[in-house]
Amino acid sequence: MARFTTEFIGACGFGIEMDTINNEHSQFRDLGKLIFTPSRRFVIFNCLMEVFPFLKNHIALMNPEIELAIRKLFEQIQKQRNYAPIGRNDFVDLLLELEKKGKMCGESIENVNKDGQPLKVEMDMDMKMMVAQLFVFFAAGFETSSSATSYTLHQLAYNPDIQTRVQEDIDRVMSKYDNKLCYEAIAEMTLLDMAFKESMRKFPSLGVLNRVCAKKYVIPELDIKLDPGVKILIPVQAIQHDEQYFDNPFEYRPERFEEDAVKDRHKFVYLPFGEGPRSCIGARLGQMQSMAGLAALLHRFTFEPSALSTPQLTVNPFANNVQGLQKIYLKITERKLKTT
């Protein structure tokens, strides 16, 4: 699944098809490993910054190898495209369009004028900014989708009755679209969608959301005052495991995401992509790529626990904000599809 998500991001983000699925040591695959294999320096300095926040202004955590690799890659793509969009409509094309427009203008979320209106802000889309955007696009979409899809397959392996129903629904939709995986087909796979969302509830890619209060606010029910600059931690996984909102929370039950069940539940108790102005900008893309990968696999294969499988998975202890899983072992059997 890591290879699949890497290939997907390479195509949609950078406009490059690198055959990552068949090549374990492709350029993108190695880049993904580099990003999500923290060095000792990163671990030590990250811990120090939690205790002494002012160090963030003096120490750069970014691995210079990563920045250099993305910069070189982007410069190569720029040159191939003659420094202009080519109509591919990938992320690089969007960045090149923004670069042509010059300064970007918008409204600040954090700062306001004396009359309370948002402050107008400007930003240059220079090389450093574009490299940073590509880094976030790659990093945010790689480990999150990889872990979410892998965990979904694990849950379906341990719930074969649910897996069978999901597969039957995928087969039904695929036959309708001549067994071609397209946007419209994926959008109709409601059972797969529910199963994926239930997996994201049990194991959200971000266990905790970090936020900073932008303006003074009082929580009315508690009469607690929040001042600008106050750091807020939202324990996503704890909320999504709370019996107050999800009965028997550790049971894998996709029906929790049927339309009526979602309407009856509080909007902010399911937050795998966050909510509000700081919610995940790539939520739709991330969900679509995950659904496409899962549909392609479940249409062709059945997943079962193997001799090395364990019901409880181990989270990578070195992961920071994004939760990563250590190895998942499953038995994979090719399905005999009906030909009618």
C-alpha positions in Angstrom: 0.0 0.0 0.0 3.0 2.3 0.6 4.1 1.7 -2.9 0.6 2.3 -4.3 0.2 5.6 -2.4 3.7 6.7 -3.5 2.9 6.0 -7.1 -0.4 7.8 -6.9 1.1 10.9 -5.4 3.9 10.8 -7.9 1.4 10.9 -10.7 -1.0 13.4 -9.3 1.5 15.6 -7.6 4.7 15.6 -9.7 3.3 14.2 -13.0 5.7 11.3 -12.9 5.0 7.6 -13.3 7.8 5.7 -11.7 6.5 2.1 -11.5 6.9 2.3 -7.7 4.6 -0.8 -7.3 7.1 -3.0 -9.0 10.3 -1.2 -8.0 10.9 -1.2 -4.2 13.9 1.2 -4.7 12.4 3.8 -7.0 13.3 7.5 -6.3 9.9 8.3 -4.8 9.9 5.2 -2.6 13.3 6.0 -1.2 12.2 9.6 -0.6 9.1 8.4 1.3 11.3 6.2 3.5 13.7 9.1 4.1 10.9 11.4 5.2 9.3 9.0 7.6 12.5 7.5 9.1 13.4 10.1 11.7 17.1 10.5 12.5 18.3 10.6 16.1 18.9 14.3 15.7 15.3 14.8 14.8 14.0 12.8 17.7 16.2 14.6 20.2 15.6 18.1 18.9 11.9 17.5 18.6 11.7 16.5 22.3 13.7 19.6 23.3 11.4 21.8 21.3 8.4 20.5 23.2 10.0 21.6 26.4 11.7 24.8 25.1 9.4 26.1 22.2 11.7 29.1 21.6 14.3 26.7 20.0 12.0 26.4 16.9 13.3 29.8 15.9 16.9 28.7 16.0 17.0 25.0 14.9 15.9 23.6 11.6 14.3 20.1 11.9 14.0 19.5 8.1 16.5 17.0 6.9 18.6 18.9 4.2 18.7 15.8 2.1 14.9 15.8 1.7 14.8 19.5 0.8 17.6 19.1 -1.7 16.0 16.0 -3.3 12.6 17.7 -3.8 14.2 20.9 -5.1 16.2 19.0 -7.7 13.2 17.0 -8.7 11.0 20.1 -9.1 13.7 21.9 -11.0 13.9 19.0 -13.5 10.1 19.0 -14.0 10.1 22.7 -14.4 12.7 22.5 -17.1 10.8 19.7 -18.9 7.7 21.8 -19.0 9.5 25.0 -20.1 8.6 26.6 -16.8 4.9 26.7 -17.7 1.8 24.6 -17.1 1.3 21.9 -19.8 -2.4 21.1 -19.1 -1.8 18.0 -17.1 -3.6 19.6 -14.2 -1.4 18.0 -11.5 0.0 19.7 -8.5 3.1 21.0 -10.3 0.9 22.6 -12.9 -1.1 24.4 -10.2 2.1 25.7 -8.6 3.5 27.0 -12.0 0.2 28.8 -12.6 0.4 30.5 -9.2 4.0 31.4 -9.9 3.0 33.2 -13.1 0.3 35.2 -11.2 3.0 36.7 -8.9 1.9 37.6 -5.4 -1.0 35.7 -3.8 -3.5 37.7 -1.8 -6.0 36.5 0.8 -7.5 37.0 4.2 -5.6 36.1 7.3 -7.1 33.5 9.7 -5.1 34.7 12.6 -4.9 38.5 12.3 -7.7 41.2 12.1 -7.9 44.9 11.7 -9.2 47.3 14.4 -12.7 46.9 12.9 -12.5 43.1 13.4 -12.2 42.4 9.7 -9.5 39.9 8.6 -6.2 41.4 7.7 -5.2 41.2 4.0 -2.0 39.3 3.5 0.3 38.7 0.6 2.7 35.8 -0.2 5.2 35.2 -3.0 5.2 31.8 -4.7 8.9 31.6 -4.9 11.1 28.5 -5.2 11.3 27.9 -1.5 7.6 28.1 -1.1 6.9 25.7 -4.0 9.4 23.2 -2.7 7.6 23.4 0.7 4.2 22.9 -0.9 5.5 19.8 -2.7 7.0 18.4 0.5 3.7 18.8 2.3 1.7 17.3 -0.6 4.0 14.2 -0.6 4.4 13.8 3.1 0.8 14.4 4.1 -0.6 12.0 1.5 1.9 9.2 1.7 2.0 7.8 5.3 -1.6 8.7 6.1 -3.2 6.9 3.2 -0.7 4.0 3.4 -1.5 3.3 7.1 -5.3 3.9 6.6 -5.6 1.4 3.7 -3.3 -1.2 5.3 -5.4 -1.0 8.5 -8.6 -1.4 6.5 -7.3 -4.6 4.9 -6.3 -5.9 8.3 -9.8 -5.2 9.8 -11.5 -6.8 6.9 -9.2 -9.9 7.2 -10.4 -10.3 10.8 -14.0 -9.7 9.8 -14.6 -12.0 6.8 -18.4 -11.6 6.7 -18.0 -7.8 6.3 -15.2 -8.3 3.7 -17.5 -10.6 1.7 -20.3 -8.0 1.7 -17.8 -5.2 0.7 -16.5 -7.4 -2.2 -20.0 -8.2 -3.4 -20.8 -4.5 -3.5 -17.5 -3.8 -5.4 -18.3 -6.6 -7.9 -21.8 -5.2 -8.4 -20.5 -1.7 -9.1 -17.6 -2.8 -11.3 -19.9 -4.9 -13.5 -22.0 -1.9 -14.1 -18.9 0.0 -15.3 -17.5 -2.8 -17.5 -15.0 -3.7 -14.7 -13.3 -0.4 -15.2 -12.2 1.5 -12.1 -13.3 5.1 -12.6 -14.4 8.0 -10.4 -18.1 7.3 -10.8 -17.6 3.6 -9.9 -15.7 4.5 -6.7 -18.3 7.0 -5.7 -21.0 4.3 -5.8 -19.1 1.8 -3.5 -21.0 2.7 -0.4 -20.1 -0.3 1.7 -16.4 0.1 1.0 -16.7 3.8 1.9 -18.3 2.9 5.2 -15.7 0.2 5.9 -12.9 2.7 5.2 -14.4 5.4 7.4 -14.9 2.9 10.3 -11.2 2.0 9.9 -10.3 5.7 10.1 -12.4 5.9 13.2 -10.6 3.1 15.0 -7.2 4.1 13.8 -7.1 7.8 12.6 -3.9 8.7 10.7 -3.5 11.7 13.1 -4.1 10.6 16.6 -4.0 14.2 17.9 -4.7 17.5 16.2 -2.5 20.5 17.2 -4.1 23.9 17.0 -3.4 27.5 18.1 -6.2 29.7 19.3 -6.5 32.6 16.7 -8.8 34.9 18.6 -10.3 35.2 22.1 -13.1 32.7 22.7 -15.2 31.5 25.6 -16.4 27.9 25.8 -20.0 28.7 26.9 -20.8 25.3 28.5 -17.6 25.5 30.7 -17.1 29.2 31.0 -13.4 28.7 30.0 -11.6 31.6 28.3 -9.1 30.9 25.5 -6.7 33.7 24.6 -4.9 34.1 21.3 -1.8 32.0 21.1 -3.0 29.3 23.4 -2.0 25.8 22.2 -4.9 23.3 21.9 -4.5 19.6 21.6 -7.6 17.7 20.2 -7.3 14.0 21.1 -8.9 12.6 17.9 -8.4 8.9 18.7 -9.6 9.3 22.3 -12.8 11.0 21.1 -13.4 8.4 18.4 -13.0 5.6 21.0 -15.3 7.3 23.5 -18.4 5.1 24.4 -20.4 8.3 24.8 -20.3 8.7 21.0 -19.6 5.2 19.7 -21.1 2.2 21.6 -18.7 -0.7 21.9 -16.0 1.5 20.2 -13.4 -1.3 19.6 -15.9 -3.3 17.6 -15.4 -3.0 13.8 -18.9 -1.9 12.6 -19.1 0.0 9.2 -22.8 0.5 9.8 -21.9 3.4 12.1 -21.5 5.4 8.9 -24.9 4.8 7.3 -26.5 8.0 6.4 -29.0 8.1 9.2 -26.4 7.1 11.9 -24.1 10.0 10.7 -27.0 12.5 10.9 -27.8 11.5 14.5 -24.2 11.9 15.7 -22.5 15.1 16.7 -20.5 16.5 13.8 -17.2 16.8 15.7 -16.8 13.3 17.1 -15.3 12.0 13.9 -12.2 14.0 12.9 -9.7 11.9 10.9 -9.4 14.9 8.5 -10.0 17.6 11.0 -12.7 20.2 10.6 -13.0 24.0 10.0 -10.6 26.3 8.1 -7.6 24.1 9.1 -9.1 20.8 8.0 -7.1 18.6 5.6 -7.1 20.3 2.2 -6.5 17.0 0.6 -9.3 15.1 2.3 -11.2 14.3 -0.9 -8.1 13.3 -2.8 -6.8 11.2 0.1 -10.1 9.3 0.4 -10.4 8.8 -3.3 -6.9 7.4 -3.7 -7.4 5.1 -0.7 -10.8 3.9 -2.0 -9.3 3.2 -5.5 -6.5 1.2 -4.1 -8.8 -0.8 -1.8 -11.3 -1.4 -4.5 -8.7 -2.7 -7.0 -7.3 -5.1 -4.4 -10.6 -6.4 -2.9 -12.0 -6.9 -6.4 -9.1 -9.3 -7.2 -8.1 -10.8 -3.8 -9.4 -11.9 -0.4 -7.4 -11.1 2.7 -7.2 -13.5 5.7 -5.1 -13.6 8.9 -1.8 -15.6 8.4 0.3 -17.6 10.9 2.2 -14.3 11.7 -0.9 -12.1 12.0 -2.0 -10.5 15.2 -5.4 -8.8 15.9 -3.7 -5.9 17.7 -1.2 -4.0 15.6 1.9 -2.1 16.8 2.1 1.6 16.1 5.5 2.9 15.1 6.8 4.5 18.4 9.1 6.9 16.5 6.2 8.5 14.5 5.5 12.1 15.5 2.1 13.6 14.5 1.2 11.0 11.8 0.6 7.5 13.2 2.4 4.8 11.3 2.0 1.1 11.6 4.7 -1.5 11.8 4.6 -4.6 9.6 1.2 -6.2 8.9 1.2 -9.8 7.9 -1.9 -11.1 6.0 -2.6 -14.1 3.7 -3.7 -13.0 0.3 -5.7 -15.3 -2.0 -6.8 -14.6 -5.6 -10.5 -14.6 -6.1 -12.4 -16.5 -8.8 -14.5 -13.9 -10.3 -17.8 -14.8 -12.0 -17.8 -14.2 -15.8 -21.3 -13.5 -16.9 
